[in-house]
Amino acid sequence: MKTLYEQNQKRNFSWRKVLEAIQVRKVTISFTLIFFILAFFLAQVVLFEASVPFFLPLWALVSLRFQRFLPWTIAGALLGSMTLGLGQVVIHAMQAFIFPLHSKRLIRKIPLPLFVLLDVVIVQIIWQFISYWGEVPVPVWLAIGYEGVLSLFMVIFLFQLFLPLPDILHKRWTGERMGAALLIGALVLTGMSSYIFGYVSIPLILAHLVIAIASAVGGIQLATVVAVLAGTILSISKLSFSGMIAVYAVTGFLAGLHKPFGRLWQAFSMLGATFFFILYDRTLPLDSVYIGSLVTASLLFFAIPSSWIKSLKEELYPDTSNILLRRQKWMTEKVNNQLQEFQHFVDFITSFISDRFNNKGAVEKEQNQAFATCQSCFQYEKCWGAKSNGIPSLMAEWENEPKKNRIQIEKRIGYKCVKPVKIIQELTEREAQKQLNNQMQHGKKMYALKLRDIGNHMNELINNLDNSMTLYTSHEEEIKQKFEQCNIPFFQIDVLNIAVGQMEVVLCLPIESKAKMVGERLILPILYDLWKEPFEITSMKEVHQPYEHIQMTCKSSVRFQVTHDVYTSSSRNTIYSGDAHAVFPLHPGLLAVILSDGMGNDIEAHRESRRVMQFMRECLNKKMDPETTMHTLHYMMSLQDDTDSYATVDLALIDLQKGELWSWKAGSMSTYLIRGNEMRKIESKHVPFGFLPTFTIEARKVEIKDGDILLMLSDGVFSSNTSIEKQELYYQKILRDPTMNAERFVKKLEETYSLPGDDRTVIFMQVKHEVPEWSIFSPREAAKFQEKMVH
């Protein structure tokens, strides 16, 4: 036997699960109850003691916008119709049977309200002809006309109130929608006219409670409108006591007038209006039922939480100032982040240029050294030794004097030097070099200042922006138009990211739709047609809050996958190498591969190649165009003195979505693409960075496919004793091995050829086609290995 504690635990656990299930499906449960109650009471509304027009408009709304709740609507309508007799059930059934004809191609052109009018009128004409044996009285014809016109307006009001999901939950209430809600609510109250229990009438309680709440939310204006509308509908439904309209109007007016004084004064003002009309006109039906209902409504009004009143007020009369402040704060933070990122990039470029060529100490050291002509002269010790004859001081004096005063100094140098012409020539060259260095430093400074000016200008420009607005068609609207053209049902579309290679779209689809099949066969082609970007379904889940739907996330599809293997070694087995490489993604659909070879194999070459690598990586990460990056790097490296070295650069951008390889080369070795038994070579026709004062570079584009092998390497793996053509044929032969990697490739070359003592770097990449896991298409096993040639 289970203990009492275990039984209680089980009972509590089950109740908790029930409450959690209700909480998850509260929106579905709420809509189920709403449509059931509306169908029940609207099916038995009687106006002018003859017309019952409001079943078909509700049927049209639910069948077109809320099909999931159609069974509950049918149940409510049948129960409501049966209260009026079996004939009314038959009439409603005939109307519902004719309504699906509206989906036909020719009839679809008729506006929905007009089609509902025709449906109601045709069914009533047929029914009345049968009932009266062809002799229909004139009042019945008028009643049929009233019913048709009222049904037309009821369709408009219902579609105005019940917007499609999720707009019905999130969109703000407009004046038109509020009026439609009040009118429909008043008609529902007429269907409740028979629900009287003692001194309490359910419709009167609800009517006065709505008036009290309207006065607390919107004051005089809203309370008066609600009261007049409720009084008009309730009075018309009884075809008498039109003076009740004035009673309701004064009740709403006084309740709204006393809003600043609190709920107690509002309740007393409503009772005061009723007692005034009792004394003023005793013919009005202000009996004990009316007063009992008013008192009950007042007591219920006191029981409503203030938070509900506040929430309703914010929904109907939103405070837009808070929304504008939040949006302004969000925009400010976004702009500040972008400016900070740009400023960091400007600071990086500025420090890179400022620190890169700070050669002031090198110039001073050069000025204190002897010329090459002097070092090769037999009188070197006489001129530059401890007992100098004054040549160094004459040279310094020549550099400090203007050109017109140098003739005498040059004659004095000629008296003491055996090679005066060459000395004067080297002095002139040193002066030109000094001027060039000064101009170079000035150019670097101006370049850095210009970059800072750009950052400051952007900052000032964005700060001066007003509330300028650009009208454009959003991406969501474009997708919605495509979906409507293809008859794809949806609730909501959100485009979260439109960056190339990082696009992300979230779709909310009805839970009844075959989301997976529709997504793969219809939605993905539509997205590709809009943006020319392949997409894949990354997630698809069923969501119950705030309403039941299927949430599908589509992101940019990476069609190819590149795996890489790197082998690098230094010529002296040191921790530094003149080669530098980097393989990193710029975004999920774009892979960057950089290989730089500094001139030499010492630590200076290592620093040079690392400096180039750092600059290119930073520029590419900041979304700078690759060609602009290459030109900028070449410009900065061309502003260098004789102590600096040069560096080759091999940049490859691999588009993993379109299957394209873009290659930029500056003095680097060729890139090899091996596809089956064929090998393609991407050659370099450009010199290394900084080697010549002029520089041009072009990009090469090559398509890549599944199974391709890409090989990027430095010059350390080439032998000078064998022709490059023979070595390339050997590459093509050994790379057919599916187990080949970068290290084995280098080892085989070392065994076959006499490689130079230089730094070696090999980047070995394999391209594979990536098949999405979400695809429902799966070829038959028997057909996977079949090929058919069509001539």
C-alpha positions in Angstrom: 0.0 0.0 0.0 1.1 3.6 -0.7 1.5 5.9 2.2 -0.6 9.0 2.6 2.5 11.2 1.8 3.0 9.3 -1.6 -0.7 9.7 -2.5 -0.6 13.5 -1.8 2.6 13.8 -3.8 1.0 12.0 -6.7 -2.1 14.2 -6.4 -0.1 17.4 -6.3 2.1 16.4 -9.1 -0.9 15.6 -11.4 -2.6 18.9 -10.5 0.6 20.7 -11.3 0.8 19.1 -14.7 -2.7 20.1 -15.4 -2.1 23.7 -14.5 1.1 23.7 -16.6 -0.8 22.3 -19.6 -3.5 25.0 -19.2 -0.9 27.7 -18.9 0.9 26.5 -22.1 -2.4 26.3 -24.0 -4.1 29.3 -22.5 -4.4 31.2 -25.8 -6.0 28.1 -27.6 -8.4 27.6 -24.7 -9.3 31.3 -24.6 -10.1 31.3 -28.4 -12.1 28.1 -28.1 -14.3 29.6 -25.4 -14.7 32.9 -27.2 -15.8 31.4 -30.4 -18.1 28.9 -28.7 -19.8 31.6 -26.7 -20.1 33.9 -29.6 -21.5 31.2 -31.8 -24.0 30.2 -29.1 -25.4 33.7 -28.5 -25.1 35.2 -32.0 -27.0 32.3 -33.4 -30.1 33.2 -31.3 -29.9 37.0 -31.6 -33.3 38.4 -32.5 -33.7 41.9 -33.9 -37.0 43.5 -35.0 -38.7 40.3 -33.6 -37.9 38.5 -36.9 -34.2 38.6 -38.0 -31.6 36.2 -36.9 -28.7 37.2 -39.1 -25.4 36.6 -37.2 -24.5 32.9 -37.6 -23.2 33.0 -41.1 -20.8 36.1 -40.6 -19.2 34.2 -37.7 -19.0 31.1 -39.7 -17.2 33.0 -42.5 -14.7 34.5 -40.1 -13.7 31.2 -38.4 -13.5 29.2 -41.6 -11.2 31.7 -43.3 -9.0 32.9 -40.4 -9.4 30.4 -37.5 -10.0 27.0 -39.0 -8.7 25.2 -35.9 -11.7 26.4 -33.9 -14.3 25.5 -36.5 -15.7 22.4 -34.5 -16.3 24.5 -31.4 -18.0 27.2 -33.5 -20.3 24.5 -35.0 -21.1 23.1 -31.6 -22.0 26.6 -30.2 -24.0 27.5 -33.3 -26.1 24.3 -33.2 -26.9 24.7 -29.5 -27.9 28.3 -30.0 -30.0 27.6 -33.1 -31.8 24.8 -31.3 -33.1 27.2 -28.7 -35.1 28.9 -31.5 -36.4 25.7 -33.1 -35.5 23.0 -35.6 -36.3 25.3 -38.5 -33.5 27.7 -37.5 -31.0 24.9 -37.4 -32.0 23.9 -41.0 -31.6 27.5 -42.2 -28.2 27.8 -40.6 -27.1 24.5 -42.1 -28.2 25.6 -45.6 -26.3 28.8 -45.2 -23.2 27.0 -44.1 -23.6 24.5 -47.0 -23.6 27.3 -49.6 -20.7 29.3 -48.2 -17.9 27.1 -49.6 -18.9 28.2 -53.1 -17.1 31.5 -52.4 -13.7 29.7 -52.9 -14.6 29.0 -56.6 -12.6 30.9 -59.1 -15.5 33.0 -60.6 -17.4 33.6 -57.4 -14.2 34.6 -55.5 -14.4 38.0 -57.3 -17.5 38.8 -55.3 -16.6 40.7 -52.0 -17.1 38.5 -49.0 -19.7 40.8 -47.2 -21.8 40.9 -50.4 -21.5 37.1 -50.8 -22.7 36.6 -47.2 -25.7 38.9 -47.9 -26.6 36.9 -51.0 -26.2 33.6 -49.1 -28.6 34.8 -46.3 -31.1 36.3 -48.7 -31.2 33.2 -51.0 -31.6 30.7 -48.2 -34.4 32.8 -46.5 -36.2 33.2 -49.8 -36.2 29.5 -50.5 -37.3 28.7 -46.9 -40.0 31.3 -46.8 -41.4 30.2 -50.2 -41.6 26.7 -48.9 -43.2 27.9 -45.5 -45.8 30.1 -47.1 -46.5 28.0 -50.2 -45.3 30.8 -52.5 -47.3 33.6 -50.9 -44.8 35.4 -48.8 -46.2 38.5 -46.8 -44.6 41.9 -47.3 -43.4 42.1 -43.7 -41.5 38.9 -44.2 -39.8 40.3 -47.4 -38.7 43.3 -45.3 -37.4 41.1 -42.6 -35.3 39.2 -45.2 -33.9 42.4 -46.5 -33.1 43.6 -42.9 -31.3 40.3 -42.2 -29.2 40.5 -45.4 -28.1 44.1 -44.8 -27.3 43.4 -41.1 -25.3 40.3 -42.0 -23.3 42.4 -44.5 -22.3 44.9 -41.8 -21.7 42.1 -39.2 -19.1 40.5 -41.5 -17.3 43.9 -41.7 -17.4 44.3 -37.9 -16.2 40.7 -37.2 -13.3 40.9 -39.6 -12.4 44.3 -38.1 -12.3 42.9 -34.6 -10.7 39.5 -35.1 -7.5 40.1 -36.9 -5.4 37.1 -38.1 -2.9 35.6 -35.7 -0.6 36.9 -34.4 -1.9 40.4 -35.1 -4.9 39.9 -32.9 -2.6 39.5 -29.9 0.0 42.1 -30.6 -1.5 44.9 -32.7 -2.7 48.0 -30.9 -6.4 48.7 -30.6 -7.7 51.3 -33.0 -10.9 53.2 -32.7 -12.5 51.2 -35.5 -11.6 47.9 -33.8 -12.9 49.1 -30.4 -16.2 50.2 -32.0 -16.6 46.8 -33.6 -15.9 45.1 -30.3 -18.5 47.2 -28.5 -21.1 46.6 -31.2 -20.6 42.8 -31.2 -20.6 42.7 -27.5 -23.9 44.6 -27.4 -25.4 42.1 -29.8 -24.2 39.2 -27.7 -26.0 40.8 -24.7 -29.2 40.8 -26.7 -28.8 37.0 -27.1 -28.6 36.8 -23.3 -31.8 38.6 -22.7 -33.5 35.5 -21.2 -30.8 34.9 -18.6 -32.5 36.5 -15.5 -32.0 34.9 -12.1 -34.2 36.6 -9.4 -33.3 40.2 -9.2 -30.2 39.9 -11.4 -30.0 40.0 -15.2 -26.8 38.7 -16.7 -26.8 41.0 -19.8 -27.6 44.1 -17.6 -24.7 43.2 -15.2 -22.3 42.9 -18.1 -23.5 46.1 -19.8 -23.1 48.2 -16.6 -19.8 46.6 -15.8 -18.4 47.4 -19.2 -19.6 51.0 -18.8 -17.9 51.3 -15.4 -14.6 49.9 -16.7 -14.8 52.2 -19.7 -15.2 55.2 -17.4 -12.2 54.1 -15.4 -10.1 53.7 -18.5 -11.1 56.4 -20.9 -13.1 58.9 -18.8 -16.2 60.7 -20.2 -15.5 60.2 -23.9 -15.1 56.4 -23.8 -17.8 55.8 -21.1 -20.4 57.9 -23.0 -19.7 56.1 -26.3 -19.9 52.7 -24.7 -23.1 53.5 -22.8 -24.9 55.0 -25.8 -24.0 52.0 -28.0 -25.1 49.5 -25.4 -28.3 51.3 -24.8 -29.1 51.6 -28.5 -28.6 47.9 -29.2 -30.5 46.7 -26.2 -33.4 49.1 -26.9 -33.6 48.2 -30.5 -33.7 44.5 -29.7 -36.9 45.0 -27.8 -38.5 47.5 -30.1 -39.6 49.6 -27.2 -38.4 51.9 -24.4 -36.1 54.0 -26.6 -35.9 56.3 -23.6 -33.4 53.8 -22.1 -30.8 55.2 -24.6 -30.9 58.4 -22.6 -30.6 56.5 -19.3 -27.5 54.6 -20.5 -26.0 57.8 -21.9 -26.4 59.8 -18.7 -25.1 56.8 -16.7 -21.9 56.6 -18.8 -21.5 60.4 -18.7 -21.7 60.7 -14.9 -19.4 57.7 -14.4 -16.7 59.2 -16.6 -17.2 62.6 -15.0 -16.4 61.2 -11.6 -13.3 59.2 -12.7 -10.8 61.5 -10.9 -12.6 60.9 -7.6 -12.2 57.1 -7.6 -14.4 54.0 -8.1 -16.7 54.8 -5.2 -17.9 58.0 -6.7 -18.2 56.4 -10.1 -20.5 53.7 -8.6 -22.6 56.3 -6.8 -22.9 58.4 -9.9 -24.3 55.4 -11.9 -26.9 54.7 -9.2 -27.7 58.4 -9.0 -28.5 58.6 -12.7 -30.8 55.6 -12.4 -32.7 57.1 -9.4 -33.0 60.4 -11.3 -34.8 58.7 -14.2 -37.0 56.7 -11.9 -38.3 60.0 -10.5 -38.4 61.7 -13.9 -40.2 59.0 -16.0 -41.9 56.2 -14.3 -42.8 54.5 -17.6 -39.2 53.4 -18.0 -38.5 49.7 -17.1 -36.2 50.6 -14.2 -37.5 47.9 -12.0 -36.0 45.8 -9.2 -34.1 43.6 -11.8 -32.4 46.7 -13.3 -31.4 48.1 -9.9 -30.3 44.7 -8.6 -28.1 44.2 -11.7 -26.7 47.7 -11.4 -25.7 47.1 -7.8 -24.2 43.7 -8.6 -22.2 45.3 -11.4 -20.9 48.0 -9.0 -19.8 45.4 -6.5 -18.0 43.5 -9.3 -16.4 46.7 -10.4 -14.8 47.1 -7.0 -13.4 43.6 -7.2 -11.5 44.2 -10.5 -7.7 44.6 -9.8 -6.2 47.9 -10.5 -3.5 46.3 -12.5 -6.1 45.1 -15.0 -7.4 48.6 -15.4 -3.9 49.9 -15.9 -3.1 47.3 -18.5 -6.2 48.0 -20.4 -5.5 51.7 -20.4 -2.0 51.1 -21.7 -3.4 49.0 -24.5 -6.1 51.4 -25.6 -4.1 54.6 -24.8 -0.4 53.7 -25.1 2.2 56.1 -23.8 4.4 56.5 -26.9 7.0 58.6 -25.1 8.4 55.5 -23.4 8.6 53.6 -26.7 10.4 56.5 -28.3 12.8 56.7 -25.4 13.6 53.0 -25.6 14.0 53.2 -29.4 16.3 56.3 -29.0 18.3 54.5 -26.4 18.6 51.4 -28.6 19.7 53.5 -31.6 22.2 55.4 -29.5 23.8 52.2 -28.2 23.9 50.7 -31.7 25.5 53.8 -33.2 28.0 54.1 -30.4 29.1 50.5 -30.9 29.6 51.0 -34.6 31.6 54.2 -33.9 33.7 52.5 -31.3 34.5 49.7 -33.6 35.4 52.1 -36.4 37.5 54.2 -34.0 39.4 51.1 -32.8 40.2 50.3 -36.4 41.4 53.9 -37.0 43.6 53.7 -34.0 45.0 50.4 -35.1 45.9 51.8 -38.6 47.3 55.0 -37.1 49.6 53.1 -34.6 50.6 50.7 -37.4 51.7 53.5 -39.6 53.3 55.6 -36.9 55.3 52.7 -35.4 56.0 51.0 -38.6 58.6 53.4 -40.1 60.1 55.2 -37.1 63.6 55.3 -38.5 64.9 58.5 -36.9 67.6 56.6 -35.0 68.7 54.8 -38.2 69.2 58.1 -40.0 71.3 59.6 -37.2 73.4 56.4 -37.1 73.9 56.6 -40.8 75.1 60.2 -40.7 77.8 59.3 -38.2 79.1 56.5 -40.5 81.7 56.8 -43.2 80.7 56.6 -46.9 81.2 53.4 -48.9 83.8 55.4 -51.0 85.8 56.2 -47.9 85.7 52.7 -46.6 87.3 51.4 -49.8 90.0 54.1 -49.9 93.6 53.6 -48.7 93.5 56.9 -46.8 90.5 55.8 -44.6 92.5 55.9 -41.3 93.9 59.3 -42.2 90.4 60.8 -42.7 88.3 58.8 -40.2 90.8 57.6 -37.7 91.8 59.0 -34.3 93.9 61.7 -36.0 91.4 62.9 -38.6 92.3 65.5 -41.1 88.9 67.2 -40.8 86.9 65.4 -43.6 83.9 64.4 -41.3 83.5 68.0 -40.0 83.7 69.3 -43.6 80.9 66.8 -44.6 78.7 67.9 -41.7 79.4 71.5 -42.6 78.4 70.9 -46.2 75.1 69.3 -45.2 74.2 72.3 -42.9 75.1 75.0 -45.4 72.7 76.1 -48.2 73.6 75.1 -51.7 75.0 78.5 -52.8 77.6 78.4 -50.0 78.8 74.9 -50.7 81.3 75.6 -53.5 84.0 76.7 -51.1 83.4 73.7 -48.9 83.7 71.4 -51.9 87.0 73.0 -52.8 88.3 72.4 -49.3 87.2 68.8 -49.5 89.1 68.4 -52.8 92.3 69.6 -51.1 92.1 66.8 -48.5 90.3 63.9 -50.3 91.7 61.8 -53.2 88.1 61.0 -54.5 86.2 64.3 -54.1 83.8 63.7 -57.0 82.5 60.5 -55.5 82.3 62.0 -52.0 80.2 65.0 -53.3 78.0 62.5 -55.2 77.4 60.5 -52.1 76.7 63.6 -50.1 74.1 64.6 -52.7 72.5 61.2 -52.5 72.5 61.3 -48.7 70.7 64.7 -48.8 68.2 63.4 -51.3 67.6 60.4 -49.1 67.1 62.6 -46.1 64.6 64.7 -48.0 62.8 61.6 -49.1 62.7 60.4 -45.5 61.2 63.7 -44.4 58.6 63.5 -47.1 57.8 59.9 -46.2 57.3 60.9 -42.5 55.1 63.7 -43.6 53.1 61.4 -45.8 52.7 58.9 -43.0 51.6 61.6 -40.6 49.1 63.0 -43.1 47.7 59.5 -43.7 47.2 58.9 -40.0 45.6 62.3 -39.5 43.3 61.7 -42.4 42.1 58.4 -40.9 41.4 60.2 -37.6 39.6 62.9 -39.5 37.4 60.3 -41.1 36.5 58.9 -37.7 35.8 62.3 -36.3 33.8 63.3 -39.3 31.6 60.2 -39.0 31.1 60.9 -35.4 30.0 64.4 -36.0 27.8 63.4 -39.0 25.9 60.9 -37.0 25.4 63.3 -34.1 23.9 65.8 -36.4 21.4 63.4 -37.9 17.8 64.4 -37.1 14.8 62.2 -37.2 15.3 61.5 -40.9 13.3 58.6 -42.3 13.7 56.6 -45.4 10.7 55.0 -46.9 11.4 51.5 -48.2 9.7 48.2 -48.7 10.8 45.9 -45.9 12.1 42.4 -46.6 9.2 41.0 -44.5 6.7 42.6 -46.9 8.5 41.1 -49.9 8.4 37.6 -48.4 4.7 38.1 -47.5 3.8 39.0 -51.0 5.6 35.9 -52.4 3.8 33.7 -49.8 0.4 35.2 -50.7 1.1 34.6 -54.4 2.0 30.9 -53.6 -1.0 30.5 -51.2 1.4 29.6 -48.3 -0.4 30.1 -45.0 1.6 32.0 -42.3 1.2 34.0 -39.1 4.3 36.1 -38.9 7.7 36.7 -40.7 10.8 38.2 -39.1 14.0 38.9 -41.0 16.7 38.9 -38.3 19.8 39.4 -40.4 20.4 40.4 -44.0 24.2 40.2 -44.1 25.5 38.1 -46.9 26.3 34.6 -45.7 24.6 35.3 -42.4 21.0 35.8 -43.4 18.4 34.5 -40.9 14.6 34.4 -41.3 12.1 33.2 -38.7 8.7 32.0 -40.0 5.6 31.3 -37.9 3.4 28.8 -39.8 0.0 27.2 -38.8 0.3 24.1 -36.8 -1.8 22.2 -39.3 0.4 22.9 -42.3 3.0 20.3 -43.5 5.7 22.7 -42.5 8.7 20.5 -43.4 7.6 19.8 -46.9 6.3 23.3 -47.5 9.6 24.7 -46.2 11.8 22.6 -48.4 9.8 22.7 -51.6 8.3 26.2 -51.5 9.8 28.5 -48.9 13.5 27.8 -49.5 13.2 28.4 -53.3 11.3 31.6 -52.6 14.1 32.9 -50.3 16.7 31.9 -52.8 14.8 33.8 -55.6 14.6 36.9 -53.4 18.3 37.1 -52.3 20.1 34.7 -54.6 21.4 33.1 -51.5 21.0 29.3 -50.7 19.1 28.7 -47.4 18.6 25.8 -45.2 16.2 25.0 -42.4 18.2 25.1 -39.2 15.4 24.5 -36.7 11.7 23.8 -36.6 9.7 23.4 -33.4 6.2 23.6 -32.2 5.5 26.6 -30.0 2.4 27.1 -27.7 3.0 30.6 -26.5 1.5 33.1 -27.1 -0.4 31.0 -29.6 0.1 27.5 -31.1 2.2 27.6 -34.2 5.3 26.0 -35.8 8.4 28.2 -35.7 10.8 27.6 -38.6 14.2 29.2 -38.8 16.0 29.5 -42.2 19.6 30.5 -42.4 22.1 30.9 -45.1 23.2 27.5 -46.2 26.9 26.6 -46.3 27.0 24.2 -49.3 30.7 23.4 -49.1 33.0 22.5 -46.3 36.8 23.0 -46.4 39.0 21.0 -44.1 42.7 22.2 -43.9 46.0 20.8 -42.8 49.1 23.0 -42.3 52.7 22.0 -42.2 55.3 24.7 -41.4 59.0 24.5 -40.5 61.9 26.9 -40.2 65.3 26.5 -42.0 67.3 26.7 -38.8 64.9 24.7 -36.6 64.1 27.8 -34.6 60.8 28.9 -33.1 60.5 31.7 -35.6 60.0 31.3 -39.4 60.0 33.8 -42.2 56.6 32.3 -43.3 53.3 33.2 -41.7 49.9 31.8 -42.4 46.3 32.2 -41.2 43.1 30.3 -41.9 40.0 31.9 -40.4 36.3 32.5 -41.3 35.1 36.0 -42.1 31.5 34.7 -41.7 30.0 31.2 -41.8 29.9 31.3 -45.6 33.3 32.8 -46.4 36.7 31.4 -45.5 40.0 33.4 -45.7 43.4 31.8 -46.2 46.5 34.0 -46.0 50.1 32.9 -46.6 53.0 35.4 -46.4 56.7 34.8 -47.0 59.1 37.4 -45.6 62.4 37.9 -47.5 65.0 35.8 -45.8 64.8 33.3 -42.9 65.9 35.4 -39.9 63.9 37.0 -37.2 63.4 40.2 -39.3 61.7 38.2 -42.0 59.6 36.6 -39.3 58.5 40.0 -38.0 57.8 41.3 -41.5 55.6 38.4 -42.4 53.8 38.6 -39.1 53.2 42.3 -39.5 51.7 41.8 -42.9 49.5 39.0 -41.6 48.3 41.1 -38.7 47.4 44.0 -40.9 45.5 41.9 -43.5 43.6 39.9 -40.9 42.5 43.1 -39.1 41.4 44.8 -42.4 39.4 41.8 -43.6 37.7 41.4 -40.2 36.7 45.0 -40.4 35.0 44.2 -43.8 37.5 46.1 -45.9 37.5 45.1 -49.5 40.4 42.6 -50.3 41.7 44.6 -53.2 41.7 47.7 -51.1 43.5 45.9 -48.4 46.2 44.7 -50.8 46.8 48.1 -52.2 46.9 49.8 -48.8 49.4 47.3 -47.5 51.6 47.8 -50.6 51.5 51.6 -50.2 52.6 51.4 -46.6 55.4 48.9 -47.4 56.6 51.0 -50.3 57.3 53.8 -47.8 60.3 52.1 -46.3 64.1 52.6 -46.1 66.9 50.2 -47.2 67.0 48.4 -43.8 63.5 46.9 -44.4 62.7 43.7 -46.2 59.9 42.7 -48.5 57.1 40.1 -48.1 55.0 38.1 -50.5 51.3 37.6 -49.9 48.9 34.9 -51.1 45.3 35.7 -50.2 42.5 33.3 -51.0 38.8 33.8 -50.2 36.7 30.7 -50.5 32.9 31.2 -50.9 31.4 28.2 -49.2 28.0 28.9 -50.5 28.5 29.5 -54.2 31.6 27.3 -54.5 34.0 30.0 -55.7 37.7 30.6 -55.0 39.0 34.2 -55.3 42.8 34.5 -55.3 45.0 37.6 -54.9 48.7 37.1 -55.2 51.7 39.5 -54.7 55.0 37.7 -55.5 53.8 34.4 -54.0 54.0 30.9 -55.4 51.2 29.3 -57.5 48.1 27.8 -56.0 47.3 24.3 -57.2 43.8 22.9 -57.6 43.6 19.1 -58.1 40.4 17.7 -59.5 40.6 14.0 -60.2 43.4 13.5 -62.8 43.6 17.2 -63.7 45.5 20.0 -62.1 44.9 23.7 -62.5 47.4 26.3 -61.6 46.7 29.8 -60.3 49.8 31.8 -61.0 51.2 35.1 -59.6 52.1 37.8 -62.1 52.7 40.5 -59.5 55.8 41.5 -57.4 56.0 41.3 -53.6 54.7 44.2 -51.5 57.0 47.3 -51.5 59.3 46.0 -54.2 58.5 48.6 -56.9 57.0 52.1 -56.6 54.1 51.1 -58.8 51.8 48.2 -58.0 48.8 46.5 -59.7 47.0 43.4 -58.6 44.1 41.5 -60.1 41.9 38.8 -58.6 41.4 35.4 -60.1 38.2 33.4 -59.7 38.0 29.7 -59.9 35.0 27.4 -59.3 35.5 24.6 -56.8 33.6 21.4 -56.6 33.2 18.4 -54.3 36.4 16.4 -53.9 38.8 19.2 -55.0 42.2 19.6 -53.3 43.7 23.1 -52.9 47.4 23.5 -52.3 49.0 26.8 -51.2 52.7 26.7 -50.5 55.8 28.8 -50.0 59.0 28.7 -52.2 60.8 26.5 -49.6 59.3 23.3 -51.1 60.6 23.9 -54.6 63.9 22.5 -55.7 66.3 24.6 -57.8 67.8 21.5 -59.4 64.7 20.3 -61.1 62.3 22.2 -63.4 59.1 23.4 -61.9 57.1 21.5 -64.6 58.5 18.1 -63.5 57.8 19.0 -59.8 54.3 19.9 -60.6 53.7 16.6 -62.4 55.0 14.9 -59.3 52.6 16.9 -57.2 49.7 15.8 -59.4 50.8 12.2 -59.0 51.2 12.0 -55.2 48.1 14.2 -54.5 45.8 11.4 -55.9 46.4 9.5 -52.7 43.2 10.1 -50.6 45.3 9.8 -47.4 47.6 12.6 -48.3 48.1 15.4 -45.9 50.5 18.4 -45.6 53.2 16.7 -43.6 53.4 13.6 -45.8 53.4 15.9 -48.9 56.5 17.7 -47.6 58.3 14.5 -46.5 57.8 12.9 -50.0 59.3 16.0 -51.6 62.3 15.9 -49.3 62.8 12.3 -50.2 62.5 12.9 -53.9 64.2 16.3 -54.5 67.0 18.3 -52.9 65.1 21.1 -51.3 66.8 24.3 -50.4 67.5 25.3 -46.8 64.6 27.7 -46.5 61.4 28.1 -44.4 58.6 25.8 -45.6 54.8 26.2 -45.3 52.2 24.1 -47.0 48.4 24.6 -46.6 46.6 21.5 -47.7 42.8 21.9 -48.2 40.0 19.5 -49.2 36.6 20.6 -50.4 33.5 18.5 -49.6 29.9 19.1 -50.4 27.8 19.4 -47.3 24.4 17.7 -47.4 21.9 19.3 -45.0 20.6 17.0 -42.4 17.1 18.5 -42.6 16.5 17.3 -46.2 13.6 14.8 -46.5 14.8 13.7 -49.9 16.8 10.5 -49.8 17.8 8.7 -53.0 17.2 4.9 -53.2 20.2 2.8 -52.3 20.1 1.1 -55.6 20.3 4.3 -57.5 23.2 5.8 -55.6 25.8 4.0 -57.7 24.1 4.1 -61.1 25.2 6.5 -63.8 23.6 7.1 -67.1 25.2 8.8 -70.1 22.8 10.7 -72.3 24.0 11.4 -75.9 
